[in-house]
């Protein structure tokens, strides 16, 4: 396993240290999860800083190839220092997610999925399908409504005429809308 001092000295941007880490991780992946996660965290921080620099205006008195090279190297150094020690916690979270806490006993995992009786599966599918169809099909409101149209007109004609006088809309249009 690569020591932390060597990891911090080479950082994530040295191709030789990355190749060395790749070779060691190929030999023993479980033992090298932490150094790989630290490298990924370092590259992540460097990319984050680079994106933040790219958001700044590039035109200006102090903008040249030399200053861009300097800020790039400075960002690498900042990323290296930010990820030293505990870092941002990203590497620890990756290690935590990639290492199983307790391996499952082999006998507790079924080899094949459980089988349900065919009747249960068909009944469940039919119930689900009928519920979907009932929701999708609009309800039929063609049934005649109780009441008489003459009684409706007699009841609303006076209020419709009052509304017509106040609004200027003909009363028969108001009644038609109310119907």
Secondary structure by P-SEA (a helix, b strand, c coil): cccaaaaaaaccccaaaaaaaaaaaaaccccaaaaaaaaaaaaaaaaaaaaaaaacccccccccaaaaaaaaaaaaaaaaaaacccccaaaaaaaaaacccccccccccccccccccaaaaaaaaaaaaaaaaaaaccccccccccccaaaaaaacaaaaaaaaaaccccaaaaaaaac
